[in-house]
Amino acid sequence: MSVDMSYKIESRDMSEELQVTRGSSNVFADLGFKDADQHLLKARLAMAIATLIKQQGLSQIAASDRVGISQPDISKLLRGRVLGFSLERLFDIACALGTDVEIKLKPASTNRDGHLLLRVA
């Protein structure tokens, strides 16, 4: 759900109105991406993987050796470039970095299609 709000911005020599739209919690949905939940899940997984690599003090080369993918792919992942990475591949990378991945299915809270959600413990 987006909410339109108007703000008046004033400076010494000009006055203009700026239209601001508050987005949802999923920027990919706000931008109209197909499979927005999946895009957001991949982005959050990439952020979690980058955090794990940093916490473990791994270089890109050491991380690539540990998870079994090339250093250029690690570099892409650390820059948030998840195109070409399946969810399964991202889960495998997280596991190779010493984390458990738990997938939980539950009924949707309202009468709507379900959605994907990632919680990092």
C-alpha positions as CSV (number, residue, x, y, z in Angstrom):
1,M,0.0,0.0,0.0
2,S,1.4,3.3,-0.9
3,V,0.5,6.7,0.5
4,D,0.9,9.9,-1.4
5,M,2.0,12.9,0.7
6,S,2.8,16.4,-0.3
7,Y,5.6,18.5,1.3
8,K,6.2,22.2,0.8
9,I,9.9,22.9,0.4
10,E,11.0,26.5,0.9
11,S,14.3,28.1,0.5
12,R,15.4,31.8,0.3
13,D,14.7,32.1,-3.4
14,M,12.2,29.4,-4.3
15,S,9.2,27.5,-3.1
16,E,8.1,24.2,-4.7
17,E,6.0,21.3,-3.7
18,L,7.5,17.8,-3.7
19,Q,5.3,14.7,-4.1
20,V,6.5,11.8,-1.9
21,T,5.1,8.3,-2.1
22,R,5.6,6.0,0.8
23,G,6.5,2.5,-0.5
24,S,5.8,-0.9,0.9
25,S,8.4,-3.1,2.6
26,N,9.3,-4.6,-0.8
27,V,11.0,-2.2,-3.2
28,F,10.8,-4.8,-6.0
29,A,7.0,-4.8,-5.6
30,D,6.9,-1.0,-5.6
31,L,8.9,-1.0,-8.8
32,G,6.5,-3.5,-10.4
33,F,8.9,-6.5,-10.7
34,K,7.4,-9.8,-11.4
35,D,8.2,-12.3,-8.6
36,A,9.0,-9.4,-6.3
37,D,9.0,-11.6,-3.2
38,Q,11.6,-13.8,-4.7
39,H,13.8,-10.8,-5.7
40,L,13.6,-9.5,-2.1
41,L,14.4,-12.9,-0.7
42,K,17.5,-13.2,-2.9
43,A,18.6,-9.7,-2.0
44,R,18.3,-10.5,1.7
45,L,20.1,-13.8,1.4
46,A,22.9,-12.0,-0.4
47,M,23.1,-9.5,2.4
48,A,23.2,-12.3,5.0
49,I,25.9,-14.1,3.1
50,A,28.0,-10.9,2.8
51,T,27.6,-10.5,6.6
52,L,28.8,-14.1,7.2
53,I,31.8,-13.7,5.0
54,K,32.7,-10.4,6.8
55,Q,32.1,-11.9,10.3
56,Q,34.4,-14.9,9.4
57,G,37.1,-12.6,8.1
58,L,37.2,-14.3,4.7
59,S,38.7,-12.8,1.6
60,Q,36.8,-13.3,-1.6
61,I,39.2,-16.0,-2.6
62,A,39.0,-17.8,0.7
63,A,35.2,-17.5,0.6
64,S,35.1,-18.9,-2.9
65,D,37.3,-21.9,-1.9
66,R,35.0,-22.5,1.1
67,V,31.7,-22.4,-0.7
68,G,32.9,-23.9,-4.0
69,I,32.1,-21.1,-6.4
70,S,34.4,-18.8,-8.3
71,Q,35.8,-15.6,-6.9
72,P,34.1,-13.5,-9.6
73,D,30.8,-15.0,-8.5
74,I,31.5,-14.2,-4.8
75,S,32.3,-10.6,-6.0
76,K,29.0,-10.4,-7.8
77,L,27.1,-11.7,-4.8
78,L,28.9,-9.2,-2.4
79,R,27.8,-6.4,-4.7
80,G,24.2,-7.6,-4.6
81,R,24.2,-9.0,-8.2
82,V,22.0,-12.1,-7.6
83,L,20.9,-12.6,-11.2
84,G,21.9,-16.1,-12.1
85,F,21.8,-17.3,-8.5
86,S,18.9,-19.6,-7.7
87,L,17.5,-19.6,-4.2
88,E,18.8,-23.2,-3.8
89,R,22.3,-22.0,-4.7
90,L,22.1,-19.2,-2.3
91,F,20.9,-21.6,0.5
92,D,23.8,-23.9,-0.4
93,I,26.3,-21.0,0.0
94,A,24.8,-20.0,3.3
95,C,25.1,-23.6,4.5
96,A,28.7,-23.9,3.3
97,L,29.4,-20.8,5.5
98,G,28.3,-22.7,8.6
99,T,24.6,-21.7,8.9
100,D,21.5,-23.8,9.1
101,V,18.7,-22.9,6.7
102,E,15.2,-23.7,7.9
103,I,12.2,-23.5,5.6
104,K,8.8,-23.2,7.2
105,L,5.5,-23.4,5.5
106,K,2.4,-22.0,7.2
107,P,-1.0,-20.8,6.2
108,A,-1.2,-17.2,5.0
109,S,-2.5,-14.8,7.7
110,T,-5.3,-13.4,5.6
111,N,-7.3,-14.5,2.5
112,R,-4.6,-13.9,0.0
113,D,-1.7,-15.6,-1.8
114,G,1.2,-16.5,0.5
115,H,4.5,-14.7,0.3
116,L,8.2,-15.4,0.8
117,L,10.0,-14.2,3.9
118,L,13.5,-14.4,5.2
119,R,14.4,-14.1,8.9
120,V,18.0,-14.2,9.9
121,A,18.5,-15.4,13.5
